[in-house]
Amino acid sequence: MDLIYLDNAATTRMEPEVLEAMLPYLKDQYGNPSAIYSLAAKSRSAVDLARRQAAALIHADPSEIFFTSGGSEADNWALEAAEACAKRGSHIVTTKVEHHAVLNTCRYLEERGVKVTYLNVDENGLVDPADVEAAITDQTVLVSVMTANNEIGTIEPIAEIGSICRKHGVFFHTDAVQAFGHIPIDVKEMKIDLLSASAHKLGGPKGVGLLYIKKGLKIRSLIRGGAQERGRRAGTENVPGIVGFGRACKIAAGTLEERARYERKLRDLAIGRLEGEISGVTLSGDRTRRLPNNIHVCIKGAEGQVMLILLDQRGICASGGSACTSGSLDPSHVLTAIGVPEDLATCSIRLTLSHENTETDINQAVDAIKEIVLQLREN
Ligand SMILES: *Cc1c(COP(=O)(O)O)cnc(C)c1O
């Protein structure tokens, strides 16, 4: 039985070309980039190339890219650093639909005296830029709004929020982990000061990410130690991981439009069939301001966890929404925020595609969901 992998928001298969690019740095090119011999220089220049490749994808300068251990570290860093450079008792504005890497860091900062405003979103998961502006006070140091939601795929009005933050002299951070390499991002045009990304969400390896820090912005280190990453992020560089990340960025830069077009076609095929052929299906998230690869539906009377197990038995990998909340039966904070009633929220399923999926994958997955829903409703 061939696997049908439809959980690309949780992680992606590494691009074959990425693995090839990494292999030398896992084998003979093992030099520490900080050393002075030529073996080290090779590692150093490989990291520099990756930095240029990552920067190019978001129209940043390579000097503005700081490699981290992943998206979570980048989110922690952005929020903690912004807080630290302001006085105690400062204020952060974020939303109710952020990833837990942002939300739990906000909770931690609240325990340390920071005030946090969690903005509501509308029924499609959209943040209203006017709400952002209204929430900014003279205490506000940072606004953090994700570029695209990892559960329901909604793409937020980042450029509008960026302009508001710039106008008020407030730092703007965006968790772009789901968007980076999937939809176009221009940090200058969108007036982004801090941006988080993660390699394993775009065909790169796990355990490597980045924080873009706008030039001139002085934020303190999260990981203290050596002088790596221009003194901003200590620890010997994950050279193979960074090389793989860079290659994944390069591939994304060249294929983004074409892959997005293809994924949108498959996405809309799946949404059309699910809505058209199964009763009691509601699409979550915005229909048009939506990641090209995201399908998220609630299906009345079909318990999500049970559906996932039955799909797995047919070789189909899907998700209930967030990898971080699966295992717990609490309804997702995102579905709660968009007003989905609790009983319906546990009946949700997320399919996230990649360019590797085919129309046959989609049709088989929809057929399987149809059968499973009928079966569950009979019982
Ligand atoms: C996956 C994800 C993260 C965490 O990234 P890691 O590299 O797994 O730490 C953060 N934010 C969003 C929106 C994500 O989808």
The ligand as a Tripos MOL2 file, in Angstrom:
@<TRIPOS>MOLECULE
LIG
   15    15     1     0     0
SMALL
NO_CHARGES

@<TRIPOS>ATOM
      1 C1          5.8170   24.2930   12.7410 C.3       1 LIG1
      2 C2          5.5180   25.6570   13.2100 C.ar      1 LIG1
      3 C3          6.3220   26.2770   14.1910 C.ar      1 LIG1
      4 C4          7.4410   25.5520   14.8830 C.3       1 LIG1
      5 O1          8.5430   25.3330   14.0460 O.3       1 LIG1
      6 P1          9.6290   24.2310   14.4750 P.3       1 LIG1
      7 O2         10.7210   24.3850   13.4770 O.co2     1 LIG1
      8 O3          8.9360   22.9060   14.3680 O.co2     1 LIG1
      9 O4         10.0570   24.5590   15.8490 O.co2     1 LIG1
     10 C5          6.0290   27.5710   14.5460 C.ar      1 LIG1
     11 N1          5.0130   28.2420   13.9820 N.ar      1 LIG1
     12 C6          4.2260   27.7000   13.0290 C.ar      1 LIG1
     13 C7          3.1410   28.5130   12.4170 C.3       1 LIG1
     14 C8          4.4520   26.3890   12.6190 C.ar      1 LIG1
     15 O5          3.6660   25.8540   11.6830 O.3       1 LIG1
@<TRIPOS>BOND
     1     1     2 1
     2     2     3 ar
     3     2    14 ar
     4     3     4 1
     5     3    10 ar
     6     4     5 1
     7     5     6 1
     8     6     7 2
     9     6     8 1
    10     6     9 1
    11    10    11 ar
    12    11    12 ar
    13    12    13 1
    14    12    14 ar
    15    14    15 1
@<TRIPOS>SUBSTRUCTURE
     1 LIG1         1 GROUP 0 **** ****
